[in-house]
Amino acid sequence: RCAGRVEVFHNKKWGTVCDDNWDLLDAEVVCRQLDCGRALSAPGGGQFGRGDGIIWMDETNCTGMESTLSACRARPWGINNCYHGEDAGVVCSGDQCSFGIGPCKVAGGGVCSAVSTFAPVRLVDGPGRCAGRVEVFHNEKWGTVCDDSWDFMDAKVVCRQLDCG
């Protein structure tokens, strides 16, 4: 099932969404972005684990008709009264987030598709599914990622995407 903590990519950083005012209409927008069917529930309280770093969105108030989460009314980016125990999540009716990559994230001004605005990721030539060379899928083919400026935070994002901790 496509389910997980919602994270958004803003100002070149991943961050979470606070569960204040988070409801099924907000989850509906995320599930549509993920191409994961309809929203079944909108769990809060960090049910899918606590994120770390910045909390980008708070008091999110979607009508359910928006095409992106960033189009929904909310407090200004990064302004919140939350902690990561209030991270918002979604449970959608679809079988998996695009390409089975989780946890679900909302990328670029809002399109979560874990792949719509950024490429799906895989690890190859490693000893197991959670170790190896990072590759991304772009323009219908897989390619490697340059290590210039690559750091632990980048590796953490890939690990979260692949549900590798």
N, CA and C atoms as a LAMMPS dump frame, in Angstrom:
ITEM: TIMESTEP
0
ITEM: NUMBER OF ATOMS
495
ITEM: BOX BOUNDS ff ff ff
-5.0000000000000000e+02 5.0000000000000000e+02
-5.0000000000000000e+02 5.0000000000000000e+02
-5.0000000000000000e+02 5.0000000000000000e+02
ITEM: ATOMS id mol type element x y z
1 1 1 N 0.847 -1.184 0
2 1 2 C 0 0 0
3 1 3 C 0.883 1.235 0
4 2 1 N 0.438 2.264 -0.681
5 2 2 C 1.178 3.517 -0.706
6 2 3 C 0.849 4.278 0.572
7 3 1 N 1.793 4.337 1.445
8 3 2 C 1.582 4.987 2.743
9 3 3 C 2.92 5.443 3.274
10 4 1 N 2.908 6.525 4.037
11 4 2 C 4.141 6.971 4.654
12 4 3 C 4.057 8.392 5.152
13 5 1 N 5.161 8.831 5.723
14 5 2 C 5.286 10.213 6.192
15 5 3 C 5.407 11.127 4.974
16 6 1 N 4.734 12.246 5.014
17 6 2 C 4.8 13.207 3.909
18 6 3 C 5.96 14.163 4.156
19 7 1 N 6.81 14.299 3.143
20 7 2 C 7.896 15.261 3.189
21 7 3 C 7.854 16.081 1.908
22 8 1 N 8.255 17.326 2.015
23 8 2 C 8.273 18.215 0.859
24 8 3 C 9.689 18.723 0.635
25 9 1 N 9.996 19.02 -0.614
26 9 2 C 11.302 19.536 -0.991
27 9 3 C 11.138 21.012 -1.305
28 10 1 N 11.772 21.859 -0.508
29 10 2 C 11.647 23.308 -0.672
30 10 3 C 13.007 23.935 -0.363
31 11 1 N 13.407 24.904 -1.133
32 11 2 C 14.71 25.557 -0.931
33 11 3 C 15.857 24.548 -0.81
34 12 1 N 15.814 23.534 -1.653
35 12 2 C 16.866 22.519 -1.732
36 12 3 C 16.989 21.663 -0.468
37 13 1 N 15.906 21.599 0.338
38 13 2 C 15.934 20.787 1.554
39 13 3 C 14.629 20.026 1.704
40 14 1 N 14.746 18.786 2.178
41 14 2 C 13.572 18.008 2.527
42 14 3 C 13.111 18.418 3.914
43 15 1 N 11.811 18.446 4.096
44 15 2 C 11.242 18.726 5.401
45 15 3 C 9.877 18.082 5.53
46 16 1 N 9.391 18.009 6.736
47 16 2 C 8.12 17.341 6.991
48 16 3 C 6.953 18.32 6.958
49 17 1 N 5.765 17.76 7.129
50 17 2 C 4.521 18.516 7.184
51 17 3 C 3.899 18.24 8.544
52 18 1 N 3.508 19.286 9.24
53 18 2 C 2.905 19.154 10.563
54 18 3 C 1.458 18.677 10.432
55 19 1 N 0.999 17.921 11.42
56 19 2 C -0.361 17.391 11.369
57 19 3 C -1.432 18.36 11.867
58 20 1 N -1.063 19.571 12.265
59 20 2 C -2.07 20.55 12.67
60 20 3 C -3 20.823 11.488
61 21 1 N -4.27 20.572 11.661
62 21 2 C -5.289 20.786 10.632
63 21 3 C -5.186 19.78 9.481
64 22 1 N -4.307 18.791 9.575
65 22 2 C -4.122 17.783 8.523
66 22 3 C -5.336 16.869 8.502
67 23 1 N -5.915 16.692 7.315
68 23 2 C -7.109 15.852 7.23
69 23 3 C -7.148 15.108 5.895
70 24 1 N -8.268 14.423 5.655
71 24 2 C -8.406 13.589 4.468
72 24 3 C -8.321 14.399 3.169
73 25 1 N -8.739 15.655 3.183
74 25 2 C -8.636 16.479 1.975
75 25 3 C -7.175 16.766 1.626
76 26 1 N -6.354 16.987 2.645
77 26 2 C -4.916 17.199 2.417
78 26 3 C -4.288 15.91 1.874
79 27 1 N -4.638 14.787 2.502
80 27 2 C -4.108 13.493 2.066
81 27 3 C -4.545 13.176 0.643
82 28 1 N -5.756 13.573 0.278
83 28 2 C -6.254 13.324 -1.081
84 28 3 C -5.353 13.982 -2.118
85 29 1 N -4.903 15.183 -1.845
86 29 2 C -4.011 15.887 -2.763
87 29 3 C -2.688 15.126 -2.895
88 30 1 N -2.128 14.701 -1.775
89 30 2 C -0.859 13.965 -1.805
90 30 3 C -1.011 12.654 -2.553
91 31 1 N -2.066 11.905 -2.275
92 31 2 C -2.264 10.621 -2.959
93 31 3 C -2.404 10.804 -4.468
94 32 1 N -3.084 11.857 -4.867
95 32 2 C -3.211 12.135 -6.301
96 32 3 C -1.844 12.463 -6.889
97 33 1 N -1.043 13.26 -6.176
98 33 2 C 0.302 13.585 -6.65
99 33 3 C 1.149 12.326 -6.797
100 34 1 N 0.966 11.396 -5.901
101 34 2 C 1.728 10.151 -5.924
102 34 3 C 1.215 9.177 -6.968
103 35 1 N 0.076 9.519 -7.581
104 35 2 C -0.601 8.573 -8.471
105 35 3 C -0.863 7.276 -7.722
106 36 1 N -1.294 7.434 -6.485
107 36 2 C -1.521 6.291 -5.6
108 36 3 C -2.987 6.12 -5.228
109 37 1 N -3.882 6.564 -6.078
110 37 2 C -5.295 6.351 -5.81
111 37 3 C -5.87 7.394 -4.874
112 38 1 N -6.885 6.979 -4.14
113 38 2 C -7.614 7.867 -3.232
114 38 3 C -7.031 7.786 -1.836
115 39 1 N -7.237 8.841 -1.075
116 39 2 C -6.787 8.857 0.32
117 39 3 C -7.718 7.993 1.158
118 40 1 N -7.139 7.083 1.923
119 40 2 C -7.918 6.257 2.846
120 40 3 C -7.878 6.835 4.258
121 41 1 N -6.735 7.413 4.611
122 41 2 C -6.627 8.063 5.919
123 41 3 C -5.496 9.083 5.896
124 42 1 N -5.522 9.933 6.906
125 42 2 C -4.542 11.017 7.027
126 42 3 C -3.945 10.97 8.432
127 43 1 N -3.151 9.938 8.718
128 43 2 C -2.624 9.805 10.077
129 43 3 C -1.638 10.913 10.438
130 44 1 N -1.708 11.345 11.668
131 44 2 C -0.765 12.323 12.194
132 44 3 C 0.023 11.704 13.318
133 45 1 N 0.552 12.559 14.16
134 45 2 C 1.263 12.076 15.341
135 45 3 C 2.513 11.281 15.035
136 46 1 N 3.112 11.513 13.877
137 46 2 C 4.341 10.802 13.533
138 46 3 C 4.144 9.301 13.411
139 47 1 N 2.954 8.868 12.992
140 47 2 C 2.651 7.435 12.902
141 47 3 C 3.637 6.68 12.025
142 48 1 N 4.189 7.347 11.017
143 48 2 C 5.148 6.694 10.128
144 48 3 C 6.582 7.055 10.493
145 49 1 N 6.793 7.379 11.729
146 49 2 C 8.117 7.743 12.202
147 49 3 C 8.31 9.249 12.191
148 50 1 N 9.162 9.681 13.055
149 50 2 C 9.464 11.108 13.154
150 50 3 C 10.535 11.473 12.155
151 51 1 N 10.293 12.559 11.424
152 51 2 C 11.301 13.067 10.513
153 51 3 C 12.357 13.814 11.308
154 52 1 N 13.265 14.435 10.583
155 52 2 C 14.25 15.28 11.255
156 52 3 C 14.464 16.524 10.41
157 53 1 N 15.103 17.496 10.996
158 53 2 C 15.338 18.737 10.267
159 53 3 C 14.119 19.639 10.296
160 54 1 N 13.975 20.4 9.238
161 54 2 C 12.943 21.437 9.198
162 54 3 C 11.536 20.867 9.015
163 55 1 N 10.577 21.553 9.575
164 55 2 C 9.162 21.264 9.33
165 55 3 C 8.692 22.373 8.391
166 56 1 N 8.443 22.025 7.133
167 56 2 C 8.157 23.032 6.126
168 56 3 C 6.732 23.561 6.173
169 57 1 N 5.754 22.674 6.403
170 57 2 C 4.364 23.11 6.289
171 57 3 C 3.606 22.884 7.589
172 58 1 N 2.732 23.828 7.919
173 58 2 C 1.889 23.749 9.106
174 58 3 C 0.534 24.368 8.772
175 59 1 N -0.481 23.901 9.464
176 59 2 C -1.85 24.394 9.254
177 59 3 C -2.243 24.275 7.778
178 60 1 N -1.879 23.153 7.176
179 60 2 C -2.215 22.89 5.779
180 60 3 C -3.733 22.772 5.655
181 61 1 N -4.287 23.424 4.645
182 61 2 C -5.735 23.443 4.489
183 61 3 C -6.091 23.328 3.012
184 62 1 N -6.1 22.1 2.504
185 62 2 C -6.441 21.85 1.106
186 62 3 C -7.956 21.718 0.948
187 63 1 N -8.434 22.047 -0.234
188 63 2 C -9.837 21.794 -0.556
189 63 3 C -10.019 20.367 -1.059
190 64 1 N -8.904 19.734 -1.431
191 64 2 C -8.937 18.4 -2.013
192 64 3 C -8.87 18.431 -3.525
193 65 1 N -8.988 19.598 -4.104
194 65 2 C -8.989 19.729 -5.559
195 65 3 C -7.656 20.238 -6.114
196 66 1 N -6.747 20.659 -5.247
197 66 2 C -5.453 21.193 -5.705
198 66 3 C -4.657 20.106 -6.427
199 67 1 N -3.823 20.538 -7.353
200 67 2 C -2.985 19.576 -8.077
201 67 3 C -1.673 19.306 -7.353
202 68 1 N -1.278 20.198 -6.461
203 68 2 C -0.052 20.004 -5.693
204 68 3 C -0.291 20.401 -4.241
205 69 1 N 0.441 19.797 -3.345
206 69 2 C 0.311 20.139 -1.934
207 69 3 C 0.709 21.589 -1.693
208 70 1 N 1.696 22.065 -2.443
209 70 2 C 2.144 23.445 -2.257
210 70 3 C 1.1 24.467 -2.69
211 71 1 N 0.085 24.04 -3.432
212 71 2 C -0.994 24.939 -3.844
213 71 3 C -2.042 25.108 -2.739
214 72 1 N -1.954 24.295 -1.705
215 72 2 C -2.911 24.379 -0.609
216 72 3 C -2.55 25.54 0.313
217 73 1 N -3.573 26.091 0.964
218 73 2 C -3.316 27.146 1.941
219 73 3 C -2.578 26.539 3.127
220 74 1 N -1.625 27.286 3.657
221 74 2 C -0.853 26.848 4.822
222 74 3 C -0.127 28.065 5.381
223 75 1 N 0.477 27.89 6.548
224 75 2 C 1.314 28.962 7.078
225 75 3 C 2.499 29.142 6.13
226 76 1 N 3.201 30.265 6.218
227 76 2 C 4.38 30.453 5.354
228 76 3 C 5.397 29.322 5.555
229 77 1 N 6.146 29.022 4.497
230 77 2 C 7.138 27.945 4.523
231 77 3 C 8.023 28.041 5.769
232 78 1 N 8.106 26.959 6.522
233 78 2 C 9.009 26.863 7.665
234 78 3 C 8.507 27.518 8.932
235 79 1 N 7.37 28.192 8.885
236 79 2 C 6.803 28.828 10.078
237 79 3 C 5.819 27.844 10.699
238 80 1 N 6.106 27.392 11.906
239 80 2 C 5.255 26.385 12.527
240 80 3 C 5.392 26.43 14.041
241 81 1 N 4.496 25.739 14.691
242 81 2 C 4.554 25.568 16.142
243 81 3 C 4.511 24.071 16.45
244 82 1 N 5.277 23.314 15.699
245 82 2 C 5.209 21.854 15.738
246 82 3 C 6.542 21.237 16.148
247 83 1 N 6.488 19.949 16.429
248 83 2 C 7.691 19.138 16.619
249 83 3 C 7.469 17.864 15.814
250 84 1 N 8.5 17.065 15.626
251 84 2 C 8.394 15.92 14.717
252 84 3 C 7.463 14.818 15.208
253 85 1 N 7.029 14.889 16.439
254 85 2 C 5.999 13.963 16.904
255 85 3 C 4.647 14.271 16.283
256 86 1 N 4.568 15.363 15.521
257 86 2 C 3.338 15.759 14.844
258 86 3 C 3.461 15.629 13.322
259 87 1 N 4.401 14.85 12.841
260 87 2 C 4.57 14.711 11.396
261 87 3 C 3.354 14.026 10.773
262 88 1 N 2.921 14.574 9.635
263 88 2 C 1.737 14.082 8.934
264 88 3 C 2.094 12.924 8.009
265 89 1 N 1.108 12.068 7.783
266 89 2 C 1.28 10.942 6.875
267 89 3 C 0.063 10.759 5.996
268 90 1 N 0.161 9.81 5.083
269 90 2 C -0.961 9.443 4.226
270 90 3 C -1.025 7.93 4.091
271 91 1 N -2.24 7.444 3.906
272 91 2 C -2.478 6.06 3.494
273 91 3 C -3.387 6.168 2.283
274 92 1 N -2.878 5.712 1.15
275 92 2 C -3.614 5.819 -0.115
276 92 3 C -4.084 4.433 -0.551
277 93 1 N -5.039 4.411 -1.457
278 93 2 C -5.613 3.14 -1.902
279 93 3 C -4.703 2.377 -2.861
280 94 1 N -3.725 3.056 -3.474
281 94 2 C -2.832 2.394 -4.424
282 94 3 C -1.913 1.399 -3.753
283 95 1 N -1.31 0.529 -4.572
284 95 2 C -0.453 -0.524 -4.041
285 95 3 C 0.88 -0.021 -3.549
286 96 1 N 1.448 0.975 -4.223
287 96 2 C 2.768 1.454 -3.821
288 96 3 C 3.006 2.84 -4.373
289 97 1 N 3.876 3.569 -3.711
290 97 2 C 4.281 4.848 -4.265
291 97 3 C 5.002 4.555 -5.569
292 98 1 N 5.01 5.504 -6.44
293 98 2 C 5.618 5.302 -7.749
294 98 3 C 6.906 4.505 -7.647
295 99 1 N 7.005 3.451 -8.391
296 99 2 C 8.162 2.575 -8.433
297 99 3 C 8.44 1.908 -7.092
298 100 1 N 7.501 1.956 -6.165
299 100 2 C 7.685 1.291 -4.879
300 100 3 C 8.71 1.95 -3.99
301 101 1 N 9.002 3.213 -4.23
302 101 2 C 9.995 3.9 -3.43
303 101 3 C 9.3 4.609 -2.283
304 102 1 N 9.747 4.394 -1.07
305 102 2 C 9.115 5.042 0.064
306 102 3 C 10.181 5.524 1.012
307 103 1 N 9.911 6.274 2.015
308 103 2 C 8.584 6.783 2.307
309 103 3 C 8.151 7.812 1.281
310 104 1 N 6.855 8.072 1.258
311 104 2 C 6.325 9.019 0.283
312 104 3 C 6.888 10.409 0.545
313 105 1 N 7.263 11.085 -0.494
314 105 2 C 7.797 12.437 -0.368
315 105 3 C 7.12 13.313 -1.398
316 106 1 N 7.049 14.545 -1.096
317 106 2 C 6.524 15.486 -2.063
318 106 3 C 7.693 16.339 -2.533
319 107 1 N 7.994 16.262 -3.81
320 107 2 C 9.189 16.914 -4.327
321 107 3 C 8.874 18.201 -5.053
322 108 1 N 9.864 19.011 -5.213
323 108 2 C 9.816 20.222 -6.034
324 108 3 C 8.769 21.207 -5.773
325 109 1 N 8.12 21.913 -5.703
326 109 2 C 6.985 22.699 -5.319
327 109 3 C 5.82 21.868 -5.025
328 110 1 N 5.955 20.586 -4.962
329 110 2 C 4.851 19.803 -4.521
330 110 3 C 4.551 18.5 -5.175
331 111 1 N 5.125 18.08 -6.239
332 111 2 C 4.659 16.841 -6.858
333 111 3 C 5.362 15.66 -6.238
334 112 1 N 4.643 14.888 -5.474
335 112 2 C 5.266 13.823 -4.701
336 112 3 C 5.707 12.681 -5.537
337 113 1 N 4.919 12.234 -6.411
338 113 2 C 5.211 11.059 -7.209
339 113 3 C 6.549 10.446 -6.942
340 114 1 N 7.181 10.651 -5.899
341 114 2 C 8.523 10.176 -5.658
342 114 3 C 9.302 10.125 -6.954
343 115 1 N 8.695 10.391 -8.078
344 115 2 C 9.396 10.37 -9.349
345 115 3 C 8.931 11.434 -10.312
346 116 1 N 7.867 12.121 -10.04
347 116 2 C 7.355 13.073 -11.02
348 116 3 C 8.308 14.232 -11.238
349 117 1 N 8.889 14.763 -10.167
350 117 2 C 9.783 15.889 -10.364
351 117 3 C 11.207 15.564 -9.968
352 118 1 N 11.465 14.361 -9.513
353 118 2 C 12.833 13.921 -9.336
354 118 3 C 12.886 12.451 -9.688
355 119 1 N 14.052 11.984 -10.021
356 119 2 C 14.19 10.639 -10.562
357 119 3 C 14.11 9.565 -9.487
358 120 1 N 13.576 8.39 -9.849
359 120 2 C 13.632 7.275 -8.929
360 120 3 C 15.092 6.864 -8.73
361 121 1 N 15.354 6.283 -7.595
362 121 2 C 16.721 5.957 -7.201
363 121 3 C 16.854 4.46 -6.991
364 122 1 N 18.041 3.937 -7.282
365 122 2 C 18.345 2.545 -6.962
366 122 3 C 19.807 2.453 -6.549
367 123 1 N 20.138 1.366 -5.869
368 123 2 C 21.519 1.072 -5.497
369 123 3 C 21.935 -0.185 -6.242
370 124 1 N 23.09 -0.143 -6.879
371 124 2 C 23.548 -1.286 -7.678
372 124 3 C 24.959 -1.696 -7.277
373 125 1 N 25.282 -2.938 -7.591
374 125 2 C 26.618 -3.509 -7.365
375 125 3 C 27.046 -3.466 -5.906
376 126 1 N 26.111 -3.53 -5.005
377 126 2 C 26.425 -3.574 -3.583
378 126 3 C 26.164 -4.964 -3.028
379 127 1 N 26.474 -5.162 -1.755
380 127 2 C 26.283 -6.475 -1.138
381 127 3 C 24.821 -6.796 -0.816
382 128 1 N 23.924 -5.788 -0.884
383 128 2 C 22.514 -6.007 -0.592
384 128 3 C 21.704 -4.868 -1.156
385 129 1 N 20.382 -4.894 -0.93
386 129 2 C 19.521 -3.883 -1.547
387 129 3 C 19.717 -2.485 -0.954
388 130 1 N 20.334 -2.394 0.214
389 130 2 C 20.504 -1.098 0.871
390 130 3 C 21.945 -0.605 0.85
391 131 1 N 22.734 -1.084 -0.079
392 131 2 C 24.116 -0.632 -0.215
393 131 3 C 24.516 -0.734 -1.68
394 132 1 N 25.32 0.215 -2.126
395 132 2 C 25.797 0.156 -3.493
396 132 3 C 25.943 1.53 -4.102
397 133 1 N 26.21 1.538 -5.406
398 133 2 C 26.363 2.786 -6.149
399 133 3 C 24.974 3.371 -6.416
400 134 1 N 24.824 4.683 -6.192
401 134 2 C 23.541 5.356 -6.398
402 134 3 C 23.332 5.632 -7.883
403 135 1 N 22.156 5.25 -8.382
404 135 2 C 21.769 5.576 -9.745
405 135 3 C 20.37 6.177 -9.727
406 136 1 N 20.109 7.069 -10.693
407 136 2 C 18.793 7.676 -10.834
408 136 3 C 18.249 7.391 -12.232
409 137 1 N 16.933 7.346 -12.339
410 137 2 C 16.272 7.099 -13.61
411 137 3 C 15.823 8.436 -14.182
412 138 1 N 16.332 8.788 -15.358
413 138 2 C 15.999 10.066 -15.988
414 138 3 C 15.99 9.882 -17.498
415 139 1 N 15.008 10.471 -18.154
416 139 2 C 14.886 10.352 -19.609
417 139 3 C 14.926 8.895 -20.067
418 140 1 N 14.183 8.061 -19.35
419 140 2 C 14.013 6.653 -19.705
420 140 3 C 15.287 5.817 -19.602
421 141 1 N 16.275 6.275 -18.815
422 141 2 C 17.46 5.434 -18.617
423 141 3 C 18.074 5.702 -17.245
424 142 1 N 18.826 4.728 -16.755
425 142 2 C 19.508 4.826 -15.462
426 142 3 C 20.884 5.433 -15.652
427 143 1 N 21.3 6.268 -14.7
428 143 2 C 22.626 6.868 -14.747
429 143 3 C 23.176 7.051 -13.345
430 144 1 N 24.469 7.247 -13.247
431 144 2 C 25.118 7.403 -11.95
432 144 3 C 24.988 8.838 -11.436
433 145 1 N 25.307 9.023 -10.172
434 145 2 C 25.249 10.327 -9.523
435 145 3 C 26.671 10.76 -9.2
436 146 1 N 27.044 11.959 -9.606
437 146 2 C 28.368 12.5 -9.314
438 146 3 C 28.51 12.733 -7.808
439 147 1 N 29.691 12.487 -7.271
440 147 2 C 29.874 12.637 -5.825
441 147 3 C 30.345 14.038 -5.409
442 148 1 N 30.422 14.984 -6.339
443 148 2 C 30.782 16.355 -5.955
444 148 3 C 29.75 16.881 -4.963
445 149 1 N 30.185 17.315 -3.824
446 149 2 C 29.336 17.84 -2.748
447 149 3 C 28.412 16.8 -2.131
448 150 1 N 28.548 15.539 -2.482
449 150 2 C 27.744 14.466 -1.889
450 150 3 C 28.126 14.325 -0.428
451 151 1 N 27.139 14.254 0.452
452 151 2 C 27.455 14.12 1.863
453 151 3 C 26.465 13.189 2.563
454 152 1 N 26.617 13.073 3.858
455 152 2 C 25.806 12.171 4.655
456 152 3 C 24.32 12.498 4.541
457 153 1 N 23.978 13.778 4.472
458 153 2 C 22.564 14.159 4.354
459 153 3 C 21.97 13.65 3.043
460 154 1 N 22.737 13.698 1.956
461 154 2 C 22.266 13.164 0.682
462 154 3 C 22.052 11.656 0.788
463 155 1 N 22.991 10.985 1.425
464 155 2 C 22.87 9.542 1.601
465 155 3 C 21.641 9.194 2.435
466 156 1 N 21.35 10.003 3.45
467 156 2 C 20.173 9.755 4.283
468 156 3 C 18.879 9.842 3.474
469 157 1 N 18.818 10.79 2.529
470 157 2 C 17.636 10.923 1.689
471 157 3 C 17.44 9.659 0.851
472 158 1 N 18.519 9.165 0.239
473 158 2 C 18.433 7.957 -0.571
474 158 3 C 17.997 6.783 0.3
475 159 1 N 18.577 6.666 1.467
476 159 2 C 18.186 5.565 2.366
477 159 3 C 16.705 5.641 2.715
478 160 1 N 16.208 6.837 3.007
479 160 2 C 14.773 6.983 3.305
480 160 3 C 13.928 6.648 2.103
481 161 1 N 14.343 7.097 0.912
482 161 2 C 13.589 6.804 -0.297
483 161 3 C 13.442 5.306 -0.517
484 162 1 N 14.518 4.583 -0.237
485 162 2 C 14.513 3.138 -0.499
486 162 3 C 14.05 2.332 0.717
487 163 1 N 13.563 3.015 1.745
488 163 2 C 13.088 2.375 2.961
489 163 3 C 14.19 1.519 3.581
490 164 1 N 15.39 2.083 3.618
491 164 2 C 16.556 1.381 4.17
492 164 3 C 17.015 1.982 5.498
493 165 1 N 16.163 2.738 6.126
494 165 2 C 16.502 3.31 7.431
495 165 3 C 17.188 4.655 7.339
